[in-house]
Amino acid sequence: MRAELTGIGSWRLTEVLGSGEHATVYRALNASAYGADARPMALKVLHGALAQDPNEVDAFVLRAKVHERLTRLEHPGIVPCHGVEVIGGRPVAVLDLVDALSLERLFPDRGRPKFSLEASTNLMLSVMDALAAAANEKAVHGRLTAGDILVHPDGSIALTGFGKDGPARADFLALHRLAQSLGAPWLPEVDGWLDSLAAESPPWKDARGARLAFPLAYTDAGQKALDRAVKSRRKKEQKLLEEQGAQPAPAPADVAEAKGAAVEPEKGKVDPKKKRAFKRTREEAQAALRQARVVAWSAVAIILVGLVVEVFGLG
């Protein structure tokens, strides 16, 4: 992902953590706020084009304030938000930087199964626990996507991107999409629950009711499966970074050689051209040696025949 900004206000943005339809999330440092021992935070910044629209700015600020209000719950399934401000016309929300991967990064390649039934069940229940906690505060998420669901190394989850006051319909539809995207072979009773979730008039008024009606329960196997998914994805991403680091841009020597200039090989390395020439010389020497041996043995044989003829008077 390409960084749109490198800094905003007193914040120094060091890495892009994710980017969605409305905002980009950066790893950030603010020395003026945290002193010499600056603690990295996650900074959510509204996209520049949207920041020109007052309605988008107001909506962003409202959502961040709802999120900040939910932070007081200290719910483990909700990423803490520490405030929102407008800097240079860009609204910015300050969040805790958590050790987790977004669900969209955990999805394997297209066309392959994503999560087992146990893992999908645990994930759905964890998401609904966070949404139910928000519902207790008369709040909903409203824009829940796979990028807003963060999975910790131990398989637990936390939601970000809250929130707004309003009906739960948007969250019900988001849960329905999430269940379908997980790729789990849902049981018939879950399919019935999903149909109710997507209905025009769901039988529950908020996520608390939907959570209680979900027909499956947490399992240790599901938690271990999510844990393995996080570790496996991180391992693959680390390997990819190492492979990219192992292929640096061509050195000036390589460029010079391509232009026909004389190149001094690095210490401990043999010039490829000299190596090829050496190989040819060695092969030619070996061929000459074999030919010399044939000539020598032929000469010996002729001498021996001459001696036999002379001794026995066969001539």
VEXKOLZA-326630 format. One record per residue (C-alpha): x, y, z; residue number from 1; residue in three letters. Coordinates in nm, 4 decimals. Example, Ala and Ser with C-alpha at 12.3 -4.5 7.8 and 13.67 -1.06 7.14 Angstrom:
<recs>
{c1=1.2300, c2=-0.4500, c3=0.7800, pos=1, code=ALA}
{c1=1.3670, c2=-0.1060, c3=0.7140, pos=2, code=SER}
</recs>
This chain:
<recs>
{c1=0.0000, c2=0.0000, c3=0.0000, pos=1, code=MET}
{c1=0.1294, c2=0.3441, c3=-0.0897, pos=2, code=ARG}
{c1=0.1542, c2=0.6088, c3=0.1805, pos=3, code=ALA}
{c1=-0.0307, c2=0.9296, c3=0.0985, pos=4, code=GLU}
{c1=0.1391, c2=1.1189, c3=0.3801, pos=5, code=LEU}
{c1=0.4667, c2=1.1062, c3=0.5703, pos=6, code=THR}
{c1=0.3536, c2=1.3388, c3=0.8473, pos=7, code=GLY}
{c1=0.0606, c2=1.5425, c3=0.9717, pos=8, code=ILE}
{c1=0.0857, c2=1.8060, c3=1.2421, pos=9, code=GLY}
{c1=0.3272, c2=1.6833, c3=1.5080, pos=10, code=SER}
{c1=0.2769, c2=1.3231, c3=1.3974, pos=11, code=TRP}
{c1=0.5417, c2=1.1333, c3=1.2022, pos=12, code=ARG}
{c1=0.3874, c2=0.8548, c3=0.9949, pos=13, code=LEU}
{c1=0.6217, c2=0.5572, c3=0.9618, pos=14, code=THR}
{c1=0.4164, c2=0.2801, c3=0.7988, pos=15, code=GLU}
{c1=0.0844, c2=0.2165, c3=0.6265, pos=16, code=VAL}
{c1=-0.1104, c2=-0.0408, c3=0.8284, pos=17, code=LEU}
{c1=-0.4192, c2=-0.0486, c3=0.6090, pos=18, code=GLY}
{c1=-0.6310, c2=0.1576, c3=0.3738, pos=19, code=SER}
{c1=-1.0037, c2=0.1473, c3=0.3105, pos=20, code=GLY}
{c1=-1.2733, c2=0.3351, c3=0.1264, pos=21, code=GLU}
{c1=-1.2724, c2=0.6324, c3=0.3637, pos=22, code=HIS}
{c1=-0.9403, c2=0.6440, c3=0.5462, pos=23, code=ALA}
{c1=-0.5834, c2=0.5208, c3=0.5750, pos=24, code=THR}
{c1=-0.4380, c2=0.3878, c3=0.9005, pos=25, code=VAL}
{c1=-0.0712, c2=0.4610, c3=0.9743, pos=26, code=TYR}
{c1=0.1773, c2=0.3579, c3=1.2388, pos=27, code=ARG}
{c1=0.2724, c2=0.6933, c3=1.3897, pos=28, code=ALA}
{c1=0.4874, c2=0.8651, c3=1.6504, pos=29, code=LEU}
{c1=0.4212, c2=1.1936, c3=1.8284, pos=30, code=ASN}
{c1=0.7286, c2=1.3010, c3=2.0240, pos=31, code=ALA}
{c1=0.5610, c2=1.6207, c3=2.1476, pos=32, code=SER}
{c1=0.2854, c2=1.4162, c3=2.3132, pos=33, code=ALA}
{c1=0.4817, c2=1.1214, c3=2.4468, pos=34, code=TYR}
{c1=0.8314, c2=1.2623, c3=2.4999, pos=35, code=GLY}
{c1=1.1563, c2=1.0814, c3=2.4363, pos=36, code=ALA}
{c1=0.9983, c2=0.7384, c3=2.4955, pos=37, code=ASP}
{c1=0.7438, c2=0.7889, c3=2.2198, pos=38, code=ALA}
{c1=0.4941, c2=0.5043, c3=2.2028, pos=39, code=ARG}
{c1=0.3822, c2=0.4029, c3=1.8524, pos=40, code=PRO}
{c1=0.0134, c2=0.4600, c3=1.7892, pos=41, code=MET}
{c1=-0.2264, c2=0.3925, c3=1.5035, pos=42, code=ALA}
{c1=-0.3399, c2=0.7089, c3=1.3298, pos=43, code=LEU}
{c1=-0.6538, c2=0.6950, c3=1.1172, pos=44, code=LYS}
{c1=-0.6618, c2=0.9785, c3=0.8618, pos=45, code=VAL}
{c1=-0.9516, c2=1.0626, c3=0.6291, pos=46, code=LEU}
{c1=-0.8549, c2=1.0495, c3=0.2603, pos=47, code=HIS}
{c1=-0.7566, c2=1.3866, c3=0.1155, pos=48, code=GLY}
{c1=-1.0342, c2=1.3980, c3=-0.1460, pos=49, code=ALA}
{c1=-1.3026, c2=1.3207, c3=0.1153, pos=50, code=LEU}
{c1=-1.1590, c2=1.5825, c3=0.3512, pos=51, code=ALA}
{c1=-1.2831, c2=1.8460, c3=0.1058, pos=52, code=GLN}
{c1=-1.6428, c2=1.7445, c3=0.1804, pos=53, code=ASP}
{c1=-1.7729, c2=1.8924, c3=0.5113, pos=54, code=PRO}
{c1=-2.0281, c2=1.6115, c3=0.5408, pos=55, code=ASN}
{c1=-1.7538, c2=1.3473, c3=0.5189, pos=56, code=GLU}
{c1=-1.5464, c2=1.5331, c3=0.7778, pos=57, code=VAL}
{c1=-1.8439, c2=1.5583, c3=1.0167, pos=58, code=ASP}
{c1=-1.9262, c2=1.1881, c3=0.9699, pos=59, code=ALA}
{c1=-1.5639, c2=1.0871, c3=1.0371, pos=60, code=PHE}
{c1=-1.5458, c2=1.2973, c3=1.3537, pos=61, code=VAL}
{c1=-1.8816, c2=1.1638, c3=1.4770, pos=62, code=LEU}
{c1=-1.7736, c2=0.8032, c3=1.4286, pos=63, code=ARG}
{c1=-1.4441, c2=0.8634, c3=1.6068, pos=64, code=ALA}
{c1=-1.6227, c2=1.0234, c3=1.9020, pos=65, code=LYS}
{c1=-1.8590, c2=0.7265, c3=1.9309, pos=66, code=VAL}
{c1=-1.5542, c2=0.4988, c3=1.9198, pos=67, code=HIS}
{c1=-1.3891, c2=0.7069, c3=2.1922, pos=68, code=GLU}
{c1=-1.7013, c2=0.6736, c3=2.4066, pos=69, code=ARG}
{c1=-1.6965, c2=0.2945, c3=2.3639, pos=70, code=LEU}
{c1=-1.3324, c2=0.2882, c3=2.4753, pos=71, code=THR}
{c1=-1.4504, c2=0.3576, c3=2.8295, pos=72, code=ARG}
{c1=-1.5987, c2=0.0073, c3=2.8336, pos=73, code=LEU}
{c1=-1.2448, c2=-0.1386, c3=2.8214, pos=74, code=GLU}
{c1=-1.3874, c2=-0.4264, c3=2.6199, pos=75, code=HIS}
{c1=-1.1088, c2=-0.6531, c3=2.4857, pos=76, code=PRO}
{c1=-1.2922, c2=-0.6804, c3=2.1531, pos=77, code=GLY}
{c1=-1.2845, c2=-0.3034, c3=2.0851, pos=78, code=ILE}
{c1=-0.9599, c2=-0.1254, c3=1.9915, pos=79, code=VAL}
{c1=-0.9231, c2=0.1819, c3=2.2185, pos=80, code=PRO}
{c1=-0.9640, c2=0.5261, c3=2.0562, pos=81, code=CYS}
{c1=-0.8020, c2=0.8158, c3=2.2409, pos=82, code=HIS}
{c1=-0.9549, c2=1.1105, c3=2.0615, pos=83, code=GLY}
{c1=-1.0064, c2=1.2885, c3=1.7324, pos=84, code=VAL}
{c1=-0.8972, c2=1.6248, c3=1.5986, pos=85, code=GLU}
{c1=-0.8794, c2=1.8106, c3=1.2687, pos=86, code=VAL}
{c1=-0.5236, c2=1.8908, c3=1.1610, pos=87, code=ILE}
{c1=-0.4757, c2=2.1051, c3=0.8526, pos=88, code=GLY}
{c1=-0.8282, c2=2.0277, c3=0.7389, pos=89, code=GLY}
{c1=-0.7781, c2=1.6505, c3=0.7789, pos=90, code=ARG}
{c1=-0.9666, c2=1.4729, c3=1.0611, pos=91, code=PRO}
{c1=-0.7428, c2=1.2334, c3=1.2531, pos=92, code=VAL}
{c1=-0.8348, c2=0.9648, c3=1.5083, pos=93, code=ALA}
{c1=-0.5726, c2=0.8299, c3=1.7491, pos=94, code=VAL}
{c1=-0.5977, c2=0.4570, c3=1.8261, pos=95, code=LEU}
{c1=-0.3980, c2=0.1993, c3=2.0167, pos=96, code=ASP}
{c1=-0.1491, c2=0.0110, c3=1.7996, pos=97, code=LEU}
{c1=-0.2386, c2=-0.3551, c3=1.8515, pos=98, code=VAL}
{c1=-0.0401, c2=-0.6697, c3=1.7750, pos=99, code=ASP}
{c1=-0.2849, c2=-0.8222, c3=1.5279, pos=100, code=ALA}
{c1=-0.3557, c2=-0.8859, c3=1.1602, pos=101, code=LEU}
{c1=-0.6709, c2=-0.7708, c3=0.9855, pos=102, code=SER}
{c1=-0.9017, c2=-1.0462, c3=0.8697, pos=103, code=LEU}
{c1=-0.8571, c2=-0.9435, c3=0.5063, pos=104, code=GLU}
{c1=-0.4850, c2=-1.0246, c3=0.5365, pos=105, code=ARG}
{c1=-0.5642, c2=-1.3675, c3=0.6776, pos=106, code=LEU}
{c1=-0.7788, c2=-1.4802, c3=0.3860, pos=107, code=PHE}
{c1=-0.5813, c2=-1.7356, c3=0.1786, pos=108, code=PRO}
{c1=-0.5667, c2=-1.7245, c3=-0.1995, pos=109, code=ASP}
{c1=-0.8928, c2=-1.7044, c3=-0.3875, pos=110, code=ARG}
{c1=-1.0647, c2=-2.0283, c3=-0.4741, pos=111, code=GLY}
{c1=-0.9355, c2=-2.2105, c3=-0.1668, pos=112, code=ARG}
{c1=-1.1188, c2=-2.2823, c3=0.1613, pos=113, code=PRO}
{c1=-1.0680, c2=-2.0052, c3=0.4145, pos=114, code=LYS}
{c1=-1.1508, c2=-2.1149, c3=0.7684, pos=115, code=PHE}
{c1=-1.2796, c2=-2.4327, c3=0.9278, pos=116, code=SER}
{c1=-1.6240, c2=-2.4463, c3=1.0863, pos=117, code=LEU}
{c1=-1.4690, c2=-2.4220, c3=1.4343, pos=118, code=GLU}
{c1=-1.2508, c2=-2.1218, c3=1.3472, pos=119, code=ALA}
{c1=-1.5388, c2=-1.9460, c3=1.1691, pos=120, code=SER}
{c1=-1.7663, c2=-2.0038, c3=1.4666, pos=121, code=THR}
{c1=-1.5194, c2=-1.8558, c3=1.7153, pos=122, code=ASN}
{c1=-1.4592, c2=-1.5566, c3=1.4897, pos=123, code=LEU}
{c1=-1.8311, c2=-1.4864, c3=1.4411, pos=124, code=MET}
{c1=-1.8975, c2=-1.5122, c3=1.8158, pos=125, code=LEU}
{c1=-1.6053, c2=-1.2805, c3=1.8993, pos=126, code=SER}
{c1=-1.7259, c2=-1.0177, c3=1.6511, pos=127, code=VAL}
{c1=-2.0780, c2=-1.0374, c3=1.7915, pos=128, code=MET}
{c1=-1.9462, c2=-1.0015, c3=2.1480, pos=129, code=ASP}
{c1=-1.7883, c2=-0.6682, c3=2.0525, pos=130, code=ALA}
{c1=-2.0984, c2=-0.5541, c3=1.8635, pos=131, code=LEU}
{c1=-2.3171, c2=-0.6548, c3=2.1609, pos=132, code=ALA}
{c1=-2.1001, c2=-0.4446, c3=2.3945, pos=133, code=ALA}
{c1=-2.1501, c2=-0.1490, c3=2.1604, pos=134, code=ALA}
{c1=-2.5237, c2=-0.2172, c3=2.1469, pos=135, code=ALA}
{c1=-2.5358, c2=-0.1843, c3=2.5261, pos=136, code=ASN}
{c1=-2.4164, c2=0.1738, c3=2.4710, pos=137, code=GLU}
{c1=-2.6769, c2=0.2361, c3=2.1976, pos=138, code=LYS}
{c1=-2.4066, c2=0.2263, c3=1.9297, pos=139, code=ALA}
{c1=-2.3462, c2=0.0204, c3=1.6160, pos=140, code=VAL}
{c1=-2.0462, c2=-0.0169, c3=1.3898, pos=141, code=HIS}
{c1=-2.2274, c2=0.0653, c3=1.0677, pos=142, code=GLY}
{c1=-1.9430, c2=-0.0071, c3=0.8212, pos=143, code=ARG}
{c1=-1.8008, c2=-0.3400, c3=0.9334, pos=144, code=LEU}
{c1=-1.5612, c2=-0.5003, c3=0.6817, pos=145, code=THR}
{c1=-1.2828, c2=-0.7607, c3=0.7012, pos=146, code=ALA}
{c1=-1.0355, c2=-0.4736, c3=0.7389, pos=147, code=GLY}
{c1=-1.2023, c2=-0.3664, c3=1.0666, pos=148, code=ASP}
{c1=-1.1646, c2=-0.7108, c3=1.2273, pos=149, code=ILE}
{c1=-0.8207, c2=-0.7579, c3=1.3839, pos=150, code=LEU}
{c1=-0.7091, c2=-1.1073, c3=1.4876, pos=151, code=VAL}
{c1=-0.4470, c2=-1.1376, c3=1.7635, pos=152, code=HIS}
{c1=-0.1793, c2=-1.4107, c3=1.7696, pos=153, code=PRO}
{c1=-0.3790, c2=-1.5982, c3=2.0349, pos=154, code=ASP}
{c1=-0.6884, c2=-1.6078, c3=1.8102, pos=155, code=GLY}
{c1=-0.8832, c2=-1.3369, c3=1.9952, pos=156, code=SER}
{c1=-1.0222, c2=-1.0439, c3=1.7967, pos=157, code=ILE}
{c1=-1.0745, c2=-0.6701, c3=1.8289, pos=158, code=ALA}
{c1=-1.2883, c2=-0.4383, c3=1.6175, pos=159, code=LEU}
{c1=-1.1867, c2=-0.0965, c3=1.4960, pos=160, code=THR}
{c1=-1.3642, c2=0.1642, c3=1.2830, pos=161, code=GLY}
{c1=-1.6578, c2=0.2239, c3=1.5176, pos=162, code=PHE}
{c1=-1.9177, c2=0.3666, c3=1.5102, pos=163, code=GLY}
{c1=-2.2388, c2=0.5626, c3=1.5070, pos=164, code=LYS}
{c1=-2.5720, c2=0.5807, c3=1.6813, pos=165, code=ASP}
{c1=-2.8495, c2=0.4199, c3=1.4844, pos=166, code=GLY}
{c1=-3.0306, c2=0.0994, c3=1.3892, pos=167, code=PRO}
{c1=-2.8501, c2=-0.2355, c3=1.3851, pos=168, code=ALA}
{c1=-2.9579, c2=-0.3253, c3=1.0306, pos=169, code=ARG}
{c1=-2.6171, c2=-0.2373, c3=0.8804, pos=170, code=ALA}
{c1=-2.4370, c2=-0.4578, c3=1.1329, pos=171, code=ASP}
{c1=-2.6756, c2=-0.7485, c3=1.0680, pos=172, code=PHE}
{c1=-2.6018, c2=-0.7318, c3=0.6954, pos=173, code=LEU}
{c1=-2.2288, c2=-0.7031, c3=0.7651, pos=174, code=ALA}
{c1=-2.2427, c2=-1.0158, c3=0.9829, pos=175, code=LEU}
{c1=-2.4263, c2=-1.1982, c3=0.7048, pos=176, code=HIS}
{c1=-2.1562, c2=-1.1018, c3=0.4515, pos=177, code=ARG}
{c1=-1.8838, c2=-1.1999, c3=0.6978, pos=178, code=LEU}
{c1=-2.0327, c2=-1.5454, c3=0.7529, pos=179, code=ALA}
{c1=-2.0514, c2=-1.6046, c3=0.3785, pos=180, code=GLN}
{c1=-1.6949, c2=-1.4844, c3=0.3184, pos=181, code=SER}
{c1=-1.5415, c2=-1.7163, c3=0.5780, pos=182, code=LEU}
{c1=-1.6048, c2=-2.0137, c3=0.3529, pos=183, code=GLY}
{c1=-1.7190, c2=-2.2364, c3=0.6394, pos=184, code=ALA}
{c1=-1.9486, c2=-2.5321, c3=0.5644, pos=185, code=PRO}
{c1=-2.2189, c2=-2.3968, c3=0.7928, pos=186, code=TRP}
{c1=-2.4652, c2=-2.6390, c3=0.9488, pos=187, code=LEU}
{c1=-2.8356, c2=-2.6155, c3=0.8521, pos=188, code=PRO}
{c1=-2.9247, c2=-2.4467, c3=1.1827, pos=189, code=GLU}
{c1=-2.6673, c2=-2.1737, c3=1.1123, pos=190, code=VAL}
{c1=-2.8067, c2=-2.1270, c3=0.7617, pos=191, code=ASP}
{c1=-3.1456, c2=-2.0620, c3=0.9210, pos=192, code=GLY}
{c1=-2.9885, c2=-1.8092, c3=1.1577, pos=193, code=TRP}
{c1=-2.8234, c2=-1.6345, c3=0.8605, pos=194, code=LEU}
{c1=-3.1562, c2=-1.6150, c3=0.6770, pos=195, code=ASP}
{c1=-3.3085, c2=-1.4427, c3=0.9804, pos=196, code=SER}
{c1=-3.0109, c2=-1.2074, c3=0.9967, pos=197, code=LEU}
{c1=-3.0587, c2=-1.0967, c3=0.6350, pos=198, code=ALA}
{c1=-3.4390, c2=-1.0655, c3=0.6572, pos=199, code=ALA}
{c1=-3.6065, c2=-0.7282, c3=0.6185, pos=200, code=GLU}
{c1=-3.7374, c2=-0.7569, c3=0.9742, pos=201, code=SER}
{c1=-3.4873, c2=-0.9549, c3=1.1852, pos=202, code=PRO}
{c1=-3.6304, c2=-1.1097, c3=1.5011, pos=203, code=PRO}
{c1=-3.3651, c2=-0.9280, c3=1.7107, pos=204, code=TRP}
{c1=-3.3333, c2=-0.5564, c3=1.7730, pos=205, code=LYS}
{c1=-2.9558, c2=-0.5527, c3=1.8149, pos=206, code=ASP}
{c1=-2.6403, c2=-0.7673, c3=1.8139, pos=207, code=ALA}
{c1=-2.7087, c2=-0.8951, c3=2.1662, pos=208, code=ARG}
{c1=-3.0156, c2=-1.0863, c3=2.0501, pos=209, code=GLY}
{c1=-2.8376, c2=-1.2216, c3=1.7412, pos=210, code=ALA}
{c1=-2.5467, c2=-1.3329, c3=1.9595, pos=211, code=ARG}
{c1=-2.7743, c2=-1.5277, c3=2.1956, pos=212, code=LEU}
{c1=-2.9546, c2=-1.6920, c3=1.9023, pos=213, code=ALA}
{c1=-2.6385, c2=-1.8151, c3=1.7287, pos=214, code=PHE}
{c1=-2.6671, c2=-2.1957, c3=1.7450, pos=215, code=PRO}
{c1=-2.2974, c2=-2.2833, c3=1.7932, pos=216, code=LEU}
{c1=-2.0464, c2=-2.2217, c3=2.0724, pos=217, code=ALA}
{c1=-1.6757, c2=-2.1487, c3=2.1200, pos=218, code=TYR}
{c1=-1.4314, c2=-2.4387, c3=2.0935, pos=219, code=THR}
{c1=-1.0642, c2=-2.4770, c3=2.1801, pos=220, code=ASP}
{c1=-1.0082, c2=-2.6201, c3=1.8322, pos=221, code=ALA}
{c1=-1.1478, c2=-2.3030, c3=1.6772, pos=222, code=GLY}
{c1=-0.9176, c2=-2.0811, c3=1.8818, pos=223, code=GLN}
{c1=-0.6136, c2=-2.2901, c3=1.7932, pos=224, code=LYS}
{c1=-0.7101, c2=-2.2752, c3=1.4248, pos=225, code=ALA}
{c1=-0.7239, c2=-1.8944, c3=1.4336, pos=226, code=LEU}
{c1=-0.3910, c2=-1.8881, c3=1.6181, pos=227, code=ASP}
{c1=-0.2338, c2=-2.1039, c3=1.3452, pos=228, code=ARG}
{c1=-0.3813, c2=-1.8819, c3=1.0733, pos=229, code=ALA}
{c1=-0.2194, c2=-1.5706, c3=1.2209, pos=230, code=VAL}
{c1=0.1188, c2=-1.7374, c3=1.2686, pos=231, code=LYS}
{c1=0.1110, c2=-1.8901, c3=0.9198, pos=232, code=SER}
{c1=0.0269, c2=-1.5593, c3=0.7518, pos=233, code=ARG}
{c1=0.2959, c2=-1.3749, c3=0.9443, pos=234, code=ARG}
{c1=0.5488, c2=-1.6405, c3=0.8507, pos=235, code=LYS}
{c1=0.4582, c2=-1.6063, c3=0.4819, pos=236, code=LYS}
{c1=0.4761, c2=-1.2270, c3=0.4945, pos=237, code=GLU}
{c1=0.8140, c2=-1.2409, c3=0.6712, pos=238, code=GLN}
{c1=0.9463, c2=-1.4839, c3=0.4106, pos=239, code=LYS}
{c1=0.8245, c2=-1.2538, c3=0.1342, pos=240, code=LEU}
{c1=1.0025, c2=-0.9570, c3=0.2925, pos=241, code=LEU}
{c1=1.3231, c2=-1.1594, c3=0.3246, pos=242, code=GLU}
{c1=1.3018, c2=-1.2678, c3=-0.0390, pos=243, code=GLU}
{c1=1.2509, c2=-0.9102, c3=-0.1505, pos=244, code=GLN}
{c1=1.5461, c2=-0.8035, c3=0.0633, pos=245, code=GLY}
{c1=1.7613, c2=-1.0765, c3=-0.0918, pos=246, code=ALA}
{c1=1.7214, c2=-0.9302, c3=-0.4408, pos=247, code=GLN}
{c1=1.8700, c2=-0.5789, c3=-0.4325, pos=248, code=PRO}
{c1=1.8860, c2=-0.3478, c3=-0.7301, pos=249, code=ALA}
{c1=2.1755, c2=-0.4080, c3=-0.9728, pos=250, code=PRO}
{c1=2.5065, c2=-0.2762, c3=-0.8413, pos=251, code=ALA}
{c1=2.6956, c2=-0.0075, c3=-1.0396, pos=252, code=PRO}
{c1=2.9465, c2=-0.2769, c3=-1.1446, pos=253, code=ALA}
{c1=2.6705, c2=-0.4757, c3=-1.3146, pos=254, code=ASP}
{c1=2.5512, c2=-0.1663, c3=-1.4995, pos=255, code=VAL}
{c1=2.9047, c2=-0.0862, c3=-1.6151, pos=256, code=ALA}
{c1=2.9546, c2=-0.4407, c3=-1.7399, pos=257, code=GLU}
{c1=2.6339, c2=-0.4184, c3=-1.9410, pos=258, code=ALA}
{c1=2.7766, c2=-0.1100, c3=-2.1131, pos=259, code=LYS}
{c1=3.0981, c2=-0.2915, c3=-2.2020, pos=260, code=GLY}
{c1=3.3161, c2=-0.1194, c3=-1.9440, pos=261, code=ALA}
{c1=3.5964, c2=-0.2970, c3=-1.7614, pos=262, code=ALA}
{c1=3.4675, c2=-0.4185, c3=-1.4275, pos=263, code=VAL}
{c1=3.6683, c2=-0.5127, c3=-1.1237, pos=264, code=GLU}
{c1=3.4985, c2=-0.8108, c3=-0.9569, pos=265, code=PRO}
{c1=3.4273, c2=-0.8015, c3=-0.5866, pos=266, code=GLU}
{c1=3.6794, c2=-0.9525, c3=-0.3490, pos=267, code=LYS}
{c1=3.6439, c2=-1.3273, c3=-0.3200, pos=268, code=GLY}
{c1=3.4462, c2=-1.3496, c3=-0.6454, pos=269, code=LYS}
{c1=3.5650, c2=-1.4578, c3=-0.9903, pos=270, code=VAL}
{c1=3.4846, c2=-1.2512, c3=-1.2943, pos=271, code=ASP}
{c1=3.2273, c2=-1.4565, c3=-1.4942, pos=272, code=PRO}
{c1=3.4189, c2=-1.3932, c3=-1.8185, pos=273, code=LYS}
{c1=3.7456, c2=-1.5138, c3=-1.6650, pos=274, code=LYS}
{c1=3.5651, c2=-1.8109, c3=-1.5155, pos=275, code=LYS}
{c1=3.4329, c2=-1.9134, c3=-1.8588, pos=276, code=ARG}
{c1=3.7776, c2=-1.8631, c3=-2.0165, pos=277, code=ALA}
{c1=3.9389, c2=-2.0691, c3=-1.7427, pos=278, code=PHE}
{c1=3.6853, c2=-2.3456, c3=-1.7983, pos=279, code=LYS}
{c1=3.7626, c2=-2.3525, c3=-2.1725, pos=280, code=ARG}
{c1=4.1410, c2=-2.3569, c3=-2.1088, pos=281, code=THR}
{c1=4.1066, c2=-2.6434, c3=-1.8621, pos=282, code=ARG}
{c1=3.8958, c2=-2.8489, c3=-2.1007, pos=283, code=GLU}
{c1=4.1432, c2=-2.7884, c3=-2.3850, pos=284, code=GLU}
{c1=4.4351, c2=-2.8931, c3=-2.1627, pos=285, code=ALA}
{c1=4.2559, c2=-3.2103, c3=-2.0602, pos=286, code=GLN}
{c1=4.1884, c2=-3.2979, c3=-2.4263, pos=287, code=ALA}
{c1=4.5554, c2=-3.2356, c3=-2.5167, pos=288, code=ALA}
{c1=4.6644, c2=-3.4561, c3=-2.2277, pos=289, code=LEU}
{c1=4.4439, c2=-3.7406, c3=-2.3439, pos=290, code=ARG}
{c1=4.5818, c2=-3.7069, c3=-2.6982, pos=291, code=GLN}
{c1=4.9410, c2=-3.7092, c3=-2.5696, pos=292, code=ALA}
{c1=4.8723, c2=-4.0273, c3=-2.3741, pos=293, code=ARG}
{c1=4.7390, c2=-4.1977, c3=-2.6873, pos=294, code=VAL}
{c1=5.0474, c2=-4.0938, c3=-2.8857, pos=295, code=VAL}
{c1=5.2784, c2=-4.2109, c3=-2.6051, pos=296, code=ALA}
{c1=5.1150, c2=-4.5533, c3=-2.5748, pos=297, code=TRP}
{c1=5.1215, c2=-4.5891, c3=-2.9533, pos=298, code=SER}
{c1=5.4962, c2=-4.5167, c3=-2.9544, pos=299, code=ALA}
{c1=5.5554, c2=-4.7708, c3=-2.6767, pos=300, code=VAL}
{c1=5.3612, c2=-5.0346, c3=-2.8686, pos=301, code=ALA}
{c1=5.5669, c2=-4.9721, c3=-3.1867, pos=302, code=ILE}
{c1=5.8947, c2=-5.0021, c3=-2.9942, pos=303, code=ILE}
{c1=5.7845, c2=-5.3267, c3=-2.8299, pos=304, code=LEU}
{c1=5.6847, c2=-5.4762, c3=-3.1653, pos=305, code=VAL}
{c1=6.0261, c2=-5.3775, c3=-3.3095, pos=306, code=GLY}
{c1=6.2082, c2=-5.5472, c3=-3.0231, pos=307, code=LEU}
{c1=6.0091, c2=-5.8683, c3=-3.0627, pos=308, code=VAL}
{c1=6.0852, c2=-5.8796, c3=-3.4345, pos=309, code=VAL}
{c1=6.4559, c2=-5.8210, c3=-3.3771, pos=310, code=GLU}
{c1=6.4933, c2=-6.0793, c3=-3.0990, pos=311, code=VAL}
{c1=6.3090, c2=-6.3619, c3=-3.2649, pos=312, code=PHE}
{c1=6.4225, c2=-6.2843, c3=-3.6210, pos=313, code=GLY}
{c1=6.0682, c2=-6.2648, c3=-3.7469, pos=314, code=LEU}
{c1=6.1767, c2=-6.0159, c3=-4.0058, pos=315, code=GLY}
</recs>
